[in-house]
Amino acid sequence: MRTFNYNEMPHEVLEMASEYAIKESRSGRGLSHSQAMEKIKEQRGWRNH
């Protein structure tokens, strides 16, 4: 029996997240990497140097 490691995400969750991201991207609702990074920086109050 395999021991569950809390730092490891189950394959099914990764697969579902990937499918969701592809669906969002194809529908035009997805963000580019740079847009996602800017949003994260904004939410965390980080400044661009």
mmCIF file of the N, C-alpha and C atoms, coordinates in Angstrom:
data_MODEL
# 
_entry.id   MODEL 
# 
loop_
_atom_site.group_PDB 
_atom_site.id 
_atom_site.type_symbol 
_atom_site.label_atom_id 
_atom_site.label_alt_id 
_atom_site.label_comp_id 
_atom_site.label_asym_id 
_atom_site.label_entity_id 
_atom_site.label_seq_id 
_atom_site.pdbx_PDB_ins_code 
_atom_site.Cartn_x 
_atom_site.Cartn_y 
_atom_site.Cartn_z 
_atom_site.occupancy 
_atom_site.B_iso_or_equiv 
_atom_site.pdbx_formal_charge 
_atom_site.auth_seq_id 
_atom_site.auth_comp_id 
_atom_site.auth_asym_id 
_atom_site.auth_atom_id 
_atom_site.pdbx_PDB_model_num 
ATOM 1   N N  . MET A 1 1  ? 0.835   -1.181 0.000   1.00 0.00 ? 1  MET A N  1 
ATOM 2   C CA . MET A 1 1  ? 0.000   0.000  0.000   1.00 0.00 ? 1  MET A CA 1 
ATOM 3   C C  . MET A 1 1  ? 0.882   1.248  0.000   1.00 0.00 ? 1  MET A C  1 
ATOM 4   N N  . ARG A 1 2  ? 0.530   2.195  -0.817  1.00 0.00 ? 2  ARG A N  1 
ATOM 5   C CA . ARG A 1 2  ? 1.303   3.426  -0.953  1.00 0.00 ? 2  ARG A CA 1 
ATOM 6   C C  . ARG A 1 2  ? 0.922   4.416  0.141   1.00 0.00 ? 2  ARG A C  1 
ATOM 7   N N  . THR A 1 3  ? 1.913   5.046  0.722   1.00 0.00 ? 3  THR A N  1 
ATOM 8   C CA . THR A 1 3  ? 1.665   6.063  1.743   1.00 0.00 ? 3  THR A CA 1 
ATOM 9   C C  . THR A 1 3  ? 1.386   7.388  1.063   1.00 0.00 ? 3  THR A C  1 
ATOM 10  N N  . PHE A 1 4  ? 0.422   8.127  1.591   1.00 0.00 ? 4  PHE A N  1 
ATOM 11  C CA . PHE A 1 4  ? 0.077   9.421  1.003   1.00 0.00 ? 4  PHE A CA 1 
ATOM 12  C C  . PHE A 1 4  ? 1.040   10.475 1.504   1.00 0.00 ? 4  PHE A C  1 
ATOM 13  N N  . ASN A 1 5  ? 1.632   11.199 0.591   1.00 0.00 ? 5  ASN A N  1 
ATOM 14  C CA . ASN A 1 5  ? 2.525   12.309 0.910   1.00 0.00 ? 5  ASN A CA 1 
ATOM 15  C C  . ASN A 1 5  ? 1.739   13.588 0.683   1.00 0.00 ? 5  ASN A C  1 
ATOM 16  N N  . TYR A 1 6  ? 1.561   14.388 1.710   1.00 0.00 ? 6  TYR A N  1 
ATOM 17  C CA . TYR A 1 6  ? 0.742   15.591 1.600   1.00 0.00 ? 6  TYR A CA 1 
ATOM 18  C C  . TYR A 1 6  ? 1.343   16.643 0.672   1.00 0.00 ? 6  TYR A C  1 
ATOM 19  N N  . ASN A 1 7  ? 2.624   16.488 0.314   1.00 0.00 ? 7  ASN A N  1 
ATOM 20  C CA . ASN A 1 7  ? 3.263   17.412 -0.624  1.00 0.00 ? 7  ASN A CA 1 
ATOM 21  C C  . ASN A 1 7  ? 3.041   16.996 -2.072  1.00 0.00 ? 7  ASN A C  1 
ATOM 22  N N  . GLU A 1 8  ? 2.409   15.877 -2.269  1.00 0.00 ? 8  GLU A N  1 
ATOM 23  C CA . GLU A 1 8  ? 2.212   15.341 -3.612  1.00 0.00 ? 8  GLU A CA 1 
ATOM 24  C C  . GLU A 1 8  ? 0.744   15.471 -4.005  1.00 0.00 ? 8  GLU A C  1 
ATOM 25  N N  . MET A 1 9  ? 0.504   16.080 -5.148  1.00 0.00 ? 9  MET A N  1 
ATOM 26  C CA . MET A 1 9  ? -0.873  16.254 -5.611  1.00 0.00 ? 9  MET A CA 1 
ATOM 27  C C  . MET A 1 9  ? -1.301  15.006 -6.391  1.00 0.00 ? 9  MET A C  1 
ATOM 28  N N  . PRO A 1 10 ? -2.483  14.474 -6.116  1.00 0.00 ? 10 PRO A N  1 
ATOM 29  C CA . PRO A 1 10 ? -2.955  13.292 -6.845  1.00 0.00 ? 10 PRO A CA 1 
ATOM 30  C C  . PRO A 1 10 ? -3.049  13.559 -8.353  1.00 0.00 ? 10 PRO A C  1 
ATOM 31  N N  . HIS A 1 11 ? -2.742  12.544 -9.123  1.00 0.00 ? 11 HIS A N  1 
ATOM 32  C CA . HIS A 1 11 ? -2.764  12.642 -10.585 1.00 0.00 ? 11 HIS A CA 1 
ATOM 33  C C  . HIS A 1 11 ? -4.113  13.144 -11.093 1.00 0.00 ? 11 HIS A C  1 
ATOM 34  N N  . GLU A 1 12 ? -5.192  12.684 -10.492 1.00 0.00 ? 12 GLU A N  1 
ATOM 35  C CA . GLU A 1 12 ? -6.532  13.071 -10.945 1.00 0.00 ? 12 GLU A CA 1 
ATOM 36  C C  . GLU A 1 12 ? -6.756  14.575 -10.806 1.00 0.00 ? 12 GLU A C  1 
ATOM 37  N N  . VAL A 1 13 ? -6.242  15.154 -9.744  1.00 0.00 ? 13 VAL A N  1 
ATOM 38  C CA . VAL A 1 13 ? -6.393  16.599 -9.530  1.00 0.00 ? 13 VAL A CA 1 
ATOM 39  C C  . VAL A 1 13 ? -5.608  17.369 -10.586 1.00 0.00 ? 13 VAL A C  1 
ATOM 40  N N  . LEU A 1 14 ? -4.392  16.926 -10.868 1.00 0.00 ? 14 LEU A N  1 
ATOM 41  C CA . LEU A 1 14 ? -3.587  17.573 -11.906 1.00 0.00 ? 14 LEU A CA 1 
ATOM 42  C C  . LEU A 1 14 ? -4.261  17.470 -13.271 1.00 0.00 ? 14 LEU A C  1 
ATOM 43  N N  . GLU A 1 15 ? -4.819  16.308 -13.557 1.00 0.00 ? 15 GLU A N  1 
ATOM 44  C CA . GLU A 1 15 ? -5.503  16.104 -14.833 1.00 0.00 ? 15 GLU A CA 1 
ATOM 45  C C  . GLU A 1 15 ? -6.720  17.023 -14.957 1.00 0.00 ? 15 GLU A C  1 
ATOM 46  N N  . MET A 1 16 ? -7.507  17.126 -13.887 1.00 0.00 ? 16 MET A N  1 
ATOM 47  C CA . MET A 1 16 ? -8.687  17.994 -13.908 1.00 0.00 ? 16 MET A CA 1 
ATOM 48  C C  . MET A 1 16 ? -8.285  19.465 -14.061 1.00 0.00 ? 16 MET A C  1 
ATOM 49  N N  . ALA A 1 17 ? -7.225  19.869 -13.375 1.00 0.00 ? 17 ALA A N  1 
ATOM 50  C CA . ALA A 1 17 ? -6.759  21.254 -13.468 1.00 0.00 ? 17 ALA A CA 1 
ATOM 51  C C  . ALA A 1 17 ? -6.273  21.563 -14.879 1.00 0.00 ? 17 ALA A C  1 
ATOM 52  N N  . SER A 1 18 ? -5.574  20.620 -15.485 1.00 0.00 ? 18 SER A N  1 
ATOM 53  C CA . SER A 1 18 ? -5.089  20.810 -16.856 1.00 0.00 ? 18 SER A CA 1 
ATOM 54  C C  . SER A 1 18 ? -6.242  20.933 -17.839 1.00 0.00 ? 18 SER A C  1 
ATOM 55  N N  . GLU A 1 19 ? -7.225  20.056 -17.703 1.00 0.00 ? 19 GLU A N  1 
ATOM 56  C CA . GLU A 1 19 ? -8.387  20.099 -18.596 1.00 0.00 ? 19 GLU A CA 1 
ATOM 57  C C  . GLU A 1 19 ? -9.146  21.414 -18.439 1.00 0.00 ? 19 GLU A C  1 
ATOM 58  N N  . TYR A 1 20 ? -9.286  21.882 -17.215 1.00 0.00 ? 20 TYR A N  1 
ATOM 59  C CA . TYR A 1 20 ? -9.968  23.154 -16.957 1.00 0.00 ? 20 TYR A CA 1 
ATOM 60  C C  . TYR A 1 20 ? -9.197  24.314 -17.591 1.00 0.00 ? 20 TYR A C  1 
ATOM 61  N N  . ALA A 1 21 ? -7.878  24.319 -17.428 1.00 0.00 ? 21 ALA A N  1 
ATOM 62  C CA . ALA A 1 21 ? -7.055  25.391 -17.988 1.00 0.00 ? 21 ALA A CA 1 
ATOM 63  C C  . ALA A 1 21 ? -7.150  25.422 -19.512 1.00 0.00 ? 21 ALA A C  1 
ATOM 64  N N  . ILE A 1 22 ? -7.134  24.262 -20.137 1.00 0.00 ? 22 ILE A N  1 
ATOM 65  C CA . ILE A 1 22 ? -7.246  24.186 -21.599 1.00 0.00 ? 22 ILE A CA 1 
ATOM 66  C C  . ILE A 1 22 ? -8.609  24.699 -22.044 1.00 0.00 ? 22 ILE A C  1 
ATOM 67  N N  . LYS A 1 23 ? -9.660  24.285 -21.347 1.00 0.00 ? 23 LYS A N  1 
ATOM 68  C CA . LYS A 1 23 ? -11.022 24.732 -21.674 1.00 0.00 ? 23 LYS A CA 1 
ATOM 69  C C  . LYS A 1 23 ? -11.140 26.257 -21.552 1.00 0.00 ? 23 LYS A C  1 
ATOM 70  N N  . GLU A 1 24 ? -10.616 26.826 -20.476 1.00 0.00 ? 24 GLU A N  1 
ATOM 71  C CA . GLU A 1 24 ? -10.664 28.272 -20.268 1.00 0.00 ? 24 GLU A CA 1 
ATOM 72  C C  . GLU A 1 24 ? -9.878  29.007 -21.350 1.00 0.00 ? 24 GLU A C  1 
ATOM 73  N N  . SER A 1 25 ? -8.724  28.478 -21.692 1.00 0.00 ? 25 SER A N  1 
ATOM 74  C CA . SER A 1 25 ? -7.886  29.103 -22.715 1.00 0.00 ? 25 SER A CA 1 
ATOM 75  C C  . SER A 1 25 ? -8.578  29.099 -24.073 1.00 0.00 ? 25 SER A C  1 
ATOM 76  N N  . ARG A 1 26 ? -9.162  27.971 -24.431 1.00 0.00 ? 26 ARG A N  1 
ATOM 77  C CA . ARG A 1 26 ? -9.850  27.865 -25.725 1.00 0.00 ? 26 ARG A CA 1 
ATOM 78  C C  . ARG A 1 26 ? -11.079 28.758 -25.799 1.00 0.00 ? 26 ARG A C  1 
ATOM 79  N N  . SER A 1 27 ? -11.697 29.037 -24.651 1.00 0.00 ? 27 SER A N  1 
ATOM 80  C CA . SER A 1 27 ? -12.890 29.886 -24.639 1.00 0.00 ? 27 SER A CA 1 
ATOM 81  C C  . SER A 1 27 ? -12.534 31.370 -24.601 1.00 0.00 ? 27 SER A C  1 
ATOM 82  N N  . GLY A 1 28 ? -11.238 31.666 -24.510 1.00 0.00 ? 28 GLY A N  1 
ATOM 83  C CA . GLY A 1 28 ? -10.804 33.063 -24.482 1.00 0.00 ? 28 GLY A CA 1 
ATOM 84  C C  . GLY A 1 28 ? -10.766 33.669 -23.090 1.00 0.00 ? 28 GLY A C  1 
ATOM 85  N N  . ARG A 1 29 ? -11.031 32.867 -22.063 1.00 0.00 ? 29 ARG A N  1 
ATOM 86  C CA . ARG A 1 29 ? -11.022 33.382 -20.692 1.00 0.00 ? 29 ARG A CA 1 
ATOM 87  C C  . ARG A 1 29 ? -9.691  33.157 -19.989 1.00 0.00 ? 29 ARG A C  1 
ATOM 88  N N  . GLY A 1 30 ? -8.773  32.481 -20.632 1.00 0.00 ? 30 GLY A N  1 
ATOM 89  C CA . GLY A 1 30 ? -7.485  32.182 -20.011 1.00 0.00 ? 30 GLY A CA 1 
ATOM 90  C C  . GLY A 1 30 ? -6.573  33.398 -19.977 1.00 0.00 ? 30 GLY A C  1 
ATOM 91  N N  . LEU A 1 31 ? -5.550  33.324 -19.146 1.00 0.00 ? 31 LEU A N  1 
ATOM 92  C CA . LEU A 1 31 ? -4.567  34.394 -19.033 1.00 0.00 ? 31 LEU A CA 1 
ATOM 93  C C  . LEU A 1 31 ? -3.229  33.899 -19.553 1.00 0.00 ? 31 LEU A C  1 
ATOM 94  N N  . SER A 1 32 ? -2.477  34.808 -20.143 1.00 0.00 ? 32 SER A N  1 
ATOM 95  C CA . SER A 1 32 ? -1.110  34.458 -20.518 1.00 0.00 ? 32 SER A CA 1 
ATOM 96  C C  . SER A 1 32 ? -0.275  34.401 -19.240 1.00 0.00 ? 32 SER A C  1 
ATOM 97  N N  . HIS A 1 33 ? 0.913   33.835 -19.336 1.00 0.00 ? 33 HIS A N  1 
ATOM 98  C CA . HIS A 1 33 ? 1.788   33.743 -18.165 1.00 0.00 ? 33 HIS A CA 1 
ATOM 99  C C  . HIS A 1 33 ? 2.079   35.130 -17.601 1.00 0.00 ? 33 HIS A C  1 
ATOM 100 N N  . SER A 1 34 ? 2.399   36.073 -18.486 1.00 0.00 ? 34 SER A N  1 
ATOM 101 C CA . SER A 1 34 ? 2.727   37.421 -18.011 1.00 0.00 ? 34 SER A CA 1 
ATOM 102 C C  . SER A 1 34 ? 1.521   38.090 -17.354 1.00 0.00 ? 34 SER A C  1 
ATOM 103 N N  . GLN A 1 35 ? 0.319   37.865 -17.890 1.00 0.00 ? 35 GLN A N  1 
ATOM 104 C CA . GLN A 1 35 ? -0.886  38.424 -17.270 1.00 0.00 ? 35 GLN A CA 1 
ATOM 105 C C  . GLN A 1 35 ? -1.116  37.806 -15.889 1.00 0.00 ? 35 GLN A C  1 
ATOM 106 N N  . ALA A 1 36 ? -0.906  36.511 -15.783 1.00 0.00 ? 36 ALA A N  1 
ATOM 107 C CA . ALA A 1 36 ? -1.079  35.833 -14.494 1.00 0.00 ? 36 ALA A CA 1 
ATOM 108 C C  . ALA A 1 36 ? -0.073  36.353 -13.477 1.00 0.00 ? 36 ALA A C  1 
ATOM 109 N N  . MET A 1 37 ? 1.175   36.541 -13.897 1.00 0.00 ? 37 MET A N  1 
ATOM 110 C CA . MET A 1 37 ? 2.197   37.052 -12.986 1.00 0.00 ? 37 MET A CA 1 
ATOM 111 C C  . MET A 1 37 ? 1.869   38.461 -12.518 1.00 0.00 ? 37 MET A C  1 
ATOM 112 N N  . GLU A 1 38 ? 1.398   39.301 -13.422 1.00 0.00 ? 38 GLU A N  1 
ATOM 113 C CA . GLU A 1 38 ? 1.025   40.666 -13.044 1.00 0.00 ? 38 GLU A CA 1 
ATOM 114 C C  . GLU A 1 38 ? -0.128  40.660 -12.042 1.00 0.00 ? 38 GLU A C  1 
ATOM 115 N N  . LYS A 1 39 ? -1.088  39.785 -12.261 1.00 0.00 ? 39 LYS A N  1 
ATOM 116 C CA . LYS A 1 39 ? -2.241  39.688 -11.351 1.00 0.00 ? 39 LYS A CA 1 
ATOM 117 C C  . LYS A 1 39 ? -1.794  39.233 -9.959  1.00 0.00 ? 39 LYS A C  1 
ATOM 118 N N  . ILE A 1 40 ? -0.904  38.252 -9.912  1.00 0.00 ? 40 ILE A N  1 
ATOM 119 C CA . ILE A 1 40 ? -0.386  37.761 -8.634  1.00 0.00 ? 40 ILE A CA 1 
ATOM 120 C C  . ILE A 1 40 ? 0.376   38.867 -7.912  1.00 0.00 ? 40 ILE A C  1 
ATOM 121 N N  . LYS A 1 41 ? 1.240   39.573 -8.641  1.00 0.00 ? 41 LYS A N  1 
ATOM 122 C CA . LYS A 1 41 ? 2.016   40.667 -8.039  1.00 0.00 ? 41 LYS A CA 1 
ATOM 123 C C  . LYS A 1 41 ? 1.090   41.746 -7.487  1.00 0.00 ? 41 LYS A C  1 
ATOM 124 N N  . GLU A 1 42 ? 0.059   42.069 -8.249  1.00 0.00 ? 42 GLU A N  1 
ATOM 125 C CA . GLU A 1 42 ? -0.902  43.091 -7.827  1.00 0.00 ? 42 GLU A CA 1 
ATOM 126 C C  . GLU A 1 42 ? -1.630  42.658 -6.553  1.00 0.00 ? 42 GLU A C  1 
ATOM 127 N N  . GLN A 1 43 ? -2.087  41.409 -6.519  1.00 0.00 ? 43 GLN A N  1 
ATOM 128 C CA . GLN A 1 43 ? -2.829  40.904 -5.364  1.00 0.00 ? 43 GLN A CA 1 
ATOM 129 C C  . GLN A 1 43 ? -1.962  40.836 -4.110  1.00 0.00 ? 43 GLN A C  1 
ATOM 130 N N  . ARG A 1 44 ? -0.671  40.583 -4.293  1.00 0.00 ? 44 ARG A N  1 
ATOM 131 C CA . ARG A 1 44 ? 0.231   40.470 -3.143  1.00 0.00 ? 44 ARG A CA 1 
ATOM 132 C C  . ARG A 1 44 ? 0.879   41.801 -2.769  1.00 0.00 ? 44 ARG A C  1 
ATOM 133 N N  . GLY A 1 45 ? 0.602   42.829 -3.563  1.00 0.00 ? 45 GLY A N  1 
ATOM 134 C CA . GLY A 1 45 ? 1.162   44.138 -3.263  1.00 0.00 ? 45 GLY A CA 1 
ATOM 135 C C  . GLY A 1 45 ? 2.627   44.282 -3.643  1.00 0.00 ? 45 GLY A C  1 
ATOM 136 N N  . TRP A 1 46 ? 3.097   43.434 -4.551  1.00 0.00 ? 46 TRP A N  1 
ATOM 137 C CA . TRP A 1 46 ? 4.487   43.517 -4.990  1.00 0.00 ? 46 TRP A CA 1 
ATOM 138 C C  . TRP A 1 46 ? 4.609   44.595 -6.045  1.00 0.00 ? 46 TRP A C  1 
ATOM 139 N N  . ARG A 1 47 ? 5.740   45.230 -6.093  1.00 0.00 ? 47 ARG A N  1 
ATOM 140 C CA . ARG A 1 47 ? 5.974   46.291 -7.079  1.00 0.00 ? 47 ARG A CA 1 
ATOM 141 C C  . ARG A 1 47 ? 6.940   45.809 -8.148  1.00 0.00 ? 47 ARG A C  1 
ATOM 142 N N  . ASN A 1 48 ? 6.760   46.320 -9.338  1.00 0.00 ? 48 ASN A N  1 
ATOM 143 C CA . ASN A 1 48 ? 7.711   46.039 -10.420 1.00 0.00 ? 48 ASN A CA 1 
ATOM 144 C C  . ASN A 1 48 ? 8.883   46.993 -10.290 1.00 0.00 ? 48 ASN A C  1 
ATOM 145 N N  . HIS A 1 49 ? 10.073  46.467 -10.420 1.00 0.00 ? 49 HIS A N  1 
ATOM 146 C CA . HIS A 1 49 ? 11.270  47.311 -10.337 1.00 0.00 ? 49 HIS A CA 1 
ATOM 147 C C  . HIS A 1 49 ? 11.832  47.534 -11.708 1.00 0.00 ? 49 HIS A C  1 
# 
